[in-house]
Amino acid sequence: MVWWRKFFLSSKHTLSVLVEDEIGVLSRISGLFARRSFNIDSLAVGPTQIPGISRIIMVVPGDQKTVEQITKQLYKLINILKVEDVTFTPSVERELMLIKLDCKQNQRSAIMEVVNIFRAKIVDLAENFLIIEVTGDPGKIVAFENIVHKFGIIEVARTGKISLTRSSKINSEFLKNLTEEKL
């Protein structure tokens, strides 16, 4: 399969929404989604470089038509400044996960090896438990979780995806796949 087809066949879209920091903005957005029977898979909200403006990054399931409908509905709400579907735009995406593992004494070196390979951090250590911080693109987060599952996951907390578009407009996924094809 050509590398870009998986992006266009994707049923999950990443929306970047700029809003005014006003009481009830997030409530109005979630109410809109509930009334229209739309779902939100991931949601992250934080301030931007402009005082009084926040960025909401949400991952929503649906095809292009559904996303267009969501975008039109969002623009009808007050305090919405900009809605952008960044799914197919070259961007930097990150997530943060804290994961607590059951950690027997004889498993620590194996877990630490996985932590080092993924450039994660051990942020808490107890006699039989570890809490690990993992930051990276959503694929890295899922891969880490799948690998450490065998040790026994006790708890997981994830931030949800955040994203900024690349000013260079260079799609690093394209470059990565181009390099792999040459090998």
Secondary structure as GFF3:
##gff-version 3
##sequence-region A 1 183
A	DSSP	alpha_helix	5	8	.	.	.	ID=ss1
A	DSSP	beta_strand	12	20	.	.	.	ID=ss2
A	DSSP	alpha_helix	25	35	.	.	.	ID=ss3
A	DSSP	beta_strand	42	47	.	.	.	ID=ss4
A	DSSP	beta_strand	53	61	.	.	.	ID=ss5
A	DSSP	alpha_helix	64	76	.	.	.	ID=ss6
A	DSSP	beta_strand	80	85	.	.	.	ID=ss7
A	DSSP	beta_strand	91	102	.	.	.	ID=ss8
A	DSSP	three_ten_helix	105	107	.	.	.	ID=ss9
A	DSSP	alpha_helix	108	117	.	.	.	ID=ss10
A	DSSP	beta_strand	121	125	.	.	.	ID=ss11
A	DSSP	beta_strand	129	136	.	.	.	ID=ss12
A	DSSP	alpha_helix	138	148	.	.	.	ID=ss13
A	DSSP	three_ten_helix	149	151	.	.	.	ID=ss14
A	DSSP	beta_strand	153	158	.	.	.	ID=ss15
A	DSSP	beta_strand	162	165	.	.	.	ID=ss16
A	DSSP	alpha_helix	172	182	.	.	.	ID=ss17
###
